[in-house]
Amino acid sequence: MPTTADSHSSLSSSPTTSKSSSSSSYFVYPVAYAVSGLLRRLSSDPEHSKGTSSGSQSLSQSVDSMDGVYTPPRRHASPFQPPPLTPLTLGGYKFNTSQSAKLLTRALAEEIRLLVPPRLQLVDEWNLMYSLEQNGVSLATLYKKCDEYRGKRGGFVLVVRDATGGVFGAYLSDAPHPTSHFYGTGECFLWRAHTLPSIPTLSSLPLPPSADTTNAQRMTTLAHPKDSDTLSPPLSEQGSRSGTSTPERIRFKAFPYSGVNDYMIFCEQGYLSVGGGDGHYGLWLDDNLEKGVSSSCPTFGNEPLSDEGTKFEVLGVELWYIGA
């Protein structure tokens, strides 16, 4: 039977033994875990190491490809095309307005239509707000006509004719009105147009000498009789009657907003101007709509719109509204 001293010594030694064993296991376990991990890595399959090396190789190739030239994927045009626009209708001319007094033709309006904002391209009717021929020579009248359209989400097409017959103008995002600051958005642009001469018809001319005339019938040229009642109508009238006349050919050039400055529209009681910078106006008209100025300006990077030069004489002015 153990004595009290023996039991006391055994009790005192047991915590020391457990403490030493726990401390030894604390250091032994990480070492054993590390050794077992090394053994597993050394005894792993060679295929696994091969896959690891191939993965690192592909990663290095992808990194190297970042320094190369990017080749975008080939894209194909969408088979879905927007429907064609409805032909334009120009309204506002008086019934007694002569054709020569009309500045804007439907062919020219279709060219301008392609450059206006898409929301306004769907509008198929343009309304004449002001015409020098119908409303008189006054810039104040033009401003007054525009008052009812201020604030609307529409567009305005300014058309000018000079003394040489040239037609040019501007598209305005806001209604012209006198104010002390510039206004308008980057949708504004300047434009000019030239009507090209029609191509003469060659159907009435005889065959050239190099043509094969073996089976050709005899052709005799006869002089027209002097009686005016028997004169045949001109070829242009014959074409218009049949509906196959040559359409009007137009050379159209536009000058969009360049982003250099925001001098789109500036109007006062004494003048109207579109574009500016460096002391130049893209288009400038006086209060009597008699004199005008057009120079190259930074706002649109345009060329002078008139063939007369920087200064020109105004023979006609029209302002059209696009919108509901």
Sequence and secondary structure as in RCSB ss.txt:
>XXXX:A:sequence
MPTTADSHSSLSSSPTTSKSSSSSSYFVYPVAYAVSGLLRRLSSDPEHSKGTSSGSQSLSQSVDSMDGVYTPPRR
HASPFQPPPLTPLTLGGYKFNTSQSAKLLTRALAEEIRLLVPPRLQLVDEWNLMYSLEQNGVSLATLYKKCDEYR
GKRGGFVLVVRDATGGVFGAYLSDAPHPTSHFYGTGECFLWRAHTLPSIPTLSSLPLPPSADTTNAQRMTTLAHP
KDSDTLSPPLSEQGSRSGTSTPERIRFKAFPYSGVNDYMIFCEQGYLSVGGGDGHYGLWLDDNLEKGVSSSCPTF
GNEPLSDEGTKFEVLGVELWYIGA
>XXXX:A:secstr
   HHHHHHHHHHHHHHHHHHHHHHHHHHHHHHHHHHHHHHHTS HHHHHHHHHHHHHHHHHHHHTTS       
   S         EEE   TT  GGG    HHHHHHHHTTS HHHHT  EEEEEEEHHHH S HHHHHHHHGGGT
TSS EEEEEEEETTS EEEEEESS     SS B  TT EEEEEEE       TTS   TTS  SS          
S GGG    HHHHHHHHT      EEEEEEE  SS    EEEETTEEEEEEETTEEEEEEETTSSEEE    TTT
T   S TT SEEEEEEEEEEEE  
